């Protein structure tokens, strides 16, 4: 079974792209399964089952960091996918903070970038984009040619090694190129045990992680970084002298 990780910001078109790729695979006689990781709720597992008739599983992280929940359940997701008899397992997860790092060494890594996010989007995205193997640019038909070129250049600037494919999530134009790129990966995951993330996860060990809601220095503990504020001694609130 070939496992594929599909990541990207919320509402960037990840599920739509996976649906179109799955349709092509099903038409070729291959079996497909899908796992969707989200935070509060998701109708996507039902969508996979209703539209495609493929087995689908959903996992909600709730109050946990979705990236940590995601990696903590990779083995369970792969075992479940194998139990369905699938040839392809699409594992979809959202990059909510853009510092997310869901990509795994040796596992095809796809990141979906929404062209409506703006020309600065690639520079704002961390390992989610910079360590992807394939980048799918969606909603390009809703921006100008100049904007598409600037966004594509931005992606190349942060990840020159990734293959880029413009994809239309509504009709599926462009997914065949993405599938050809995925087929070029020889890896078939029998297990995730012992494999490594391509980048470390965002740090998440502080008092607020364990339920603290009060604001103030005396309530903060653990991994806490403070905002750097330049020296303002001798100046008033509006920058004027207090002398």
C-alpha positions in Angstrom: 0.0 0.0 0.0 1.3 3.4 -0.9 0.6 6.0 1.7 0.5 9.7 0.7 0.3 12.6 3.1 -1.7 15.6 1.9 -1.4 18.7 4.0 -2.2 22.4 3.7 -4.1 25.4 5.2 -7.8 25.0 6.0 -10.1 25.3 3.0 -7.2 25.3 0.5 -8.9 22.4 -1.5 -7.1 19.3 0.0 -10.2 17.1 0.1 -11.3 18.2 -3.4 -7.9 17.3 -4.8 -7.9 14.0 -3.1 -11.4 13.2 -4.4 -10.3 13.8 -8.0 -7.1 11.8 -7.6 -9.0 8.9 -6.0 -11.5 8.9 -8.9 -8.7 8.5 -11.4 -7.2 5.6 -9.3 -10.6 3.9 -8.9 -11.2 4.2 -12.7 -7.9 2.3 -13.1 -9.1 -0.5 -10.9 -7.1 0.4 -7.8 -8.4 0.4 -4.3 -8.3 3.7 -2.3 -8.8 4.6 1.4 -8.6 7.9 3.1 -8.0 9.2 6.6 -8.8 12.8 7.6 -7.3 14.5 10.6 -9.0 17.7 11.9 -9.6 19.6 15.1 -13.3 20.0 16.0 -15.4 18.3 13.3 -15.2 17.2 9.7 -17.7 16.0 7.2 -15.0 14.8 4.8 -14.9 11.1 5.8 -18.6 11.0 5.0 -17.9 12.8 1.7 -15.3 10.2 0.7 -17.7 7.4 1.4 -20.8 9.0 -0.2 -19.1 10.4 -3.4 -16.5 7.6 -4.0 -17.7 4.7 -2.0 -14.3 4.2 -0.4 -13.5 3.4 3.2 -12.7 6.6 5.2 -11.7 7.3 8.8 -11.8 10.6 10.7 -9.7 11.7 13.7 -10.5 14.8 15.7 -7.7 16.3 17.9 -10.0 18.4 20.1 -8.0 20.4 22.5 -4.7 18.9 21.5 -2.3 20.4 19.0 -3.5 18.8 15.7 0.1 18.1 14.5 0.9 16.2 17.7 -2.3 14.3 17.5 -1.6 13.5 13.8 1.9 12.0 14.4 0.7 10.1 17.5 -1.8 8.3 15.4 0.2 7.5 12.2 0.7 3.8 13.0 -3.0 3.4 13.7 -3.9 5.1 10.5 -1.6 2.9 8.5 -2.8 -0.3 10.1 -6.4 0.7 9.4 -5.6 1.5 5.8 -3.9 -1.9 5.4 -6.9 -3.7 6.9 -9.2 -2.2 4.1 -7.1 -3.9 1.4 -6.4 -0.5 -0.2 -3.5 0.1 -2.7 -3.5 3.8 -1.9 -4.0 5.5 1.5 -4.4 9.3 1.5 -3.8 10.8 4.9 -5.1 14.4 5.0 -4.3 17.0 7.6 -4.7 20.7 7.9 -1.7 23.0 8.7 -3.5 25.4 11.1 -0.5 27.4 12.3 1.6 27.1 9.1 4.5 26.0 11.3 3.1 22.4 11.2 5.5 19.6 10.2 3.4 16.6 9.2 5.7 15.2 6.5 7.6 11.9 7.1 10.8 10.7 5.5 10.2 8.2 2.8 6.5 9.0 2.5 5.3 11.1 -0.5 4.5 14.6 0.8 1.9 16.7 -0.9 1.1 20.3 0.2 -1.8 22.2 -1.2 -1.4 26.0 -1.5 -4.5 28.2 -2.1 -3.6 31.0 -4.6 -6.3 33.2 -2.9 -4.1 33.3 0.2 -2.0 36.0 -1.4 1.5 36.3 -2.9 3.1 36.3 0.6 1.6 33.0 1.5 4.7 30.8 0.6 7.0 32.9 2.7 4.7 32.5 5.7 4.6 28.7 5.5 7.2 26.6 7.4 8.1 22.9 7.0 4.5 22.2 5.7 5.7 23.8 2.4 9.4 23.9 2.5 9.8 20.1 2.9 7.0 18.9 0.5 7.8 16.8 -2.5 4.8 18.0 -4.5 3.0 21.4 -4.3 -0.5 21.7 -5.7 -1.6 25.3 -6.5 -5.4 25.6 -6.2 -7.9 28.3 -7.1 -5.5 29.8 -9.7 -8.4 30.5 -12.0 -9.6 33.1 -9.4 -6.4 35.3 -9.5 -4.5 37.0 -12.3 -1.8 35.3 -14.4 0.7 37.7 -12.7 -0.4 36.7 -9.2 -0.1 33.0 -10.2 3.5 33.5 -11.4 4.5 35.4 -8.3 3.0 32.7 -6.0 4.8 30.0 -8.1 8.0 31.9 -7.8 7.5 32.2 -4.0 7.0 28.4 -3.7 10.2 27.8 -5.7 12.1 30.3 -3.5 11.3 28.3 -0.3 11.3 24.8 -1.9 13.1 24.7 -5.2 13.1 20.9 -5.2 9.3 20.4 -5.2 7.3 19.7 -8.3 4.5 22.2 -8.8 1.2 21.4 -10.3 -1.7 23.8 -10.8 -4.9 22.0 -10.0 -8.6 22.9 -10.3 -10.4 21.5 -7.3 -13.8 21.9 -8.9 -13.3 19.9 -12.1 -10.0 18.1 -11.3 -7.9 19.6 -14.1 -4.2 19.0 -13.3 -4.5 15.9 -11.0 -3.2 13.5 -13.6 0.2 15.3 -13.5 0.2 15.0 -9.7 -0.7 11.3 -9.9 2.2 10.7 -12.3 4.5 12.3 -9.8 3.2 10.2 -7.0 3.5 7.0 -9.0 7.2 7.8 -9.4 7.7 7.2 -5.6 8.7 3.6 -5.1 8.0 3.6 -1.3 5.2 1.3 -0.1 4.8 1.8 3.6 4.4 -1.4 5.6 5.0 0.4 8.9 5.7 4.0 10.1 7.5 2.7 13.2 11.1 4.0 13.3 10.6 6.5 10.5 11.4 10.1 11.2 9.5 13.4 10.7 11.3 15.6 8.2 11.2 18.4 10.7 10.5 18.8 14.4 7.0 19.6 15.6 6.1 23.1 17.0 6.9 23.3 20.7 3.8 22.9 22.9 4.7 22.5 26.5 3.5 25.4 28.7 0.9 26.0 31.4 -1.7 27.0 28.8 -1.3 23.6 27.1 -2.5 22.0 30.4 -5.6 24.1 30.7 -4.4 27.4 32.3 -6.7 30.3 31.2 -5.5 33.2 33.4 -3.2 35.8 31.9 -0.1 37.1 33.6 3.6 36.3 34.3 2.8 34.4 37.5 0.5 32.0 35.6 2.9 31.2 32.9 5.3 28.2 33.1 7.1 25.8 30.8 8.2 26.6 27.3 7.3 30.3 27.1 8.8 32.9 24.7 8.3 36.6 25.3 7.8 39.4 22.8 11.0 41.4 22.2 10.2 45.1 23.0 12.9 47.7 22.1 14.2 49.9 24.9 11.6 52.7 25.7 13.1 54.2 28.8 12.5 57.9 29.1 9.6 57.9 26.6 5.9 58.2 27.2 3.2 55.9 25.8 3.1 57.8 22.5 6.8 58.1 22.1 7.2 61.5 23.7 9.7 62.3 26.5 8.4 61.9 30.1 10.9 64.5 31.4 
